[in-house]
Amino acid sequence: MTFAYLLVLAGCLLITLPLEFWMRARVYRRPLRLVLALAPTVVVFYVWDAVAIARGHWSYSPTQTTGWILPGGVPVEELVFFVVIPICGLLTYEAVGTVLARRGRSGRSSSRRGAEHG
């Protein structure tokens, strides 16, 4: 039993967490919107994994996972992955949007000033 993969996923969340506060990503502050964004991804990929495992298309090493298996033979790490990685993506996307919006506002105001004085 190993927790390495879960630790990596926790690290992903920790690395992107500051984006919520410093860049005002507002992902965690809108929980309903977050759940609505995650639900389709989690459901589709969970079912996909369960079907692939049942058909023998792929498997997960018990030595590389915790051994905690969910219905359909899906390791808990896979479910956590389906939640964590989209959250990290949303945090990054929203942070980039915030930076671009700030840059656009400052760029417009400086170009306007230049036009008035030029």
C-alpha positions in Angstrom: 0.0 0.0 0.0 1.4 3.4 -1.0 0.1 6.9 -0.7 2.6 8.4 -3.2 0.0 9.1 -5.9 -2.4 10.7 -3.4 0.5 12.8 -2.1 1.3 14.0 -5.6 -2.4 15.0 -6.1 -2.4 16.8 -2.7 0.7 18.6 -3.9 -1.1 19.7 -7.1 -3.9 21.2 -4.9 -1.4 22.9 -2.6 0.6 24.4 -5.5 -2.5 25.9 -7.2 -4.3 26.9 -3.9 -2.7 30.3 -3.8 -4.3 31.2 -7.1 -7.6 31.2 -5.3 -6.5 34.0 -3.0 -3.7 35.9 -4.7 -5.1 35.9 -8.2 -8.8 35.8 -7.1 -9.6 32.8 -9.1 -12.9 32.3 -7.2 -13.1 28.6 -7.9 -13.6 27.4 -4.3 -15.8 30.5 -3.5 -18.4 29.2 -6.0 -19.0 25.6 -4.8 -22.2 25.0 -6.8 -20.5 26.1 -10.0 -17.5 23.9 -9.1 -19.7 20.9 -8.6 -21.6 21.5 -11.8 -18.2 21.8 -13.7 -16.8 18.6 -12.1 -19.8 16.3 -12.2 -19.8 15.5 -15.9 -16.1 14.9 -16.0 -16.1 12.7 -12.9 -19.1 10.6 -14.0 -17.9 10.1 -17.6 -14.3 9.2 -16.7 -15.3 7.0 -13.7 -17.7 5.0 -15.9 -15.0 4.8 -18.6 -12.5 3.5 -16.1 -14.9 1.0 -14.6 -15.8 -0.4 -18.1 -12.2 -0.6 -19.2 -11.3 -2.4 -16.0 -14.2 -4.8 -16.4 -13.2 -5.6 -20.0 -9.6 -6.1 -19.0 -8.3 -3.1 -21.1 -6.3 -1.9 -18.2 -5.6 -2.4 -14.5 -3.9 -0.7 -11.6 -1.0 -2.1 -9.6 -1.9 -2.9 -6.1 1.7 -2.1 -5.1 1.4 1.4 -6.5 -2.0 2.3 -5.0 -3.6 2.3 -1.6 -5.7 -0.8 -2.3 -8.9 1.1 -1.6 -11.1 0.0 -4.4 -14.4 1.6 -5.3 -17.4 0.1 -7.1 -16.4 -1.1 -10.6 -12.9 -1.9 -9.5 -11.8 1.7 -9.7 -9.0 2.7 -7.2 -9.8 5.6 -5.0 -6.8 7.4 -6.5 -8.5 7.6 -9.9 -11.6 9.2 -8.4 -9.4 11.7 -6.6 -7.5 12.4 -9.9 -10.8 13.1 -11.6 -11.6 15.7 -9.0 -8.2 17.3 -8.3 -6.8 17.8 -11.8 -9.9 19.6 -13.1 -9.9 21.8 -10.0 -6.2 22.7 -10.7 -7.1 23.4 -14.3 -10.0 25.6 -13.3 -7.9 27.5 -10.8 -5.2 28.1 -13.4 -7.7 29.1 -16.1 -9.5 31.6 -13.8 -6.1 33.0 -12.6 -5.0 33.6 -16.2 -8.3 35.2 -17.0 -7.8 37.6 -14.0 -4.3 38.5 -15.1 -5.4 39.1 -18.7 -8.3 41.3 -17.5 -6.0 43.3 -15.3 -3.5 43.7 -18.1 -6.3 44.7 -20.5 -7.5 47.4 -18.1 -4.1 48.8 -17.5 -3.2 48.5 -21.2 -6.3 50.5 -22.2 -5.8 53.2 -19.7 -2.1 53.7 -20.7 -2.9 53.7 -24.4 -5.7 56.3 -23.8 -3.3 58.5 -21.9 -0.7 58.2 -24.6 -3.3 59.3 -27.2 -4.4 62.3 -25.2 -0.8 63.5 -24.7 0.5 62.5 -28.2 
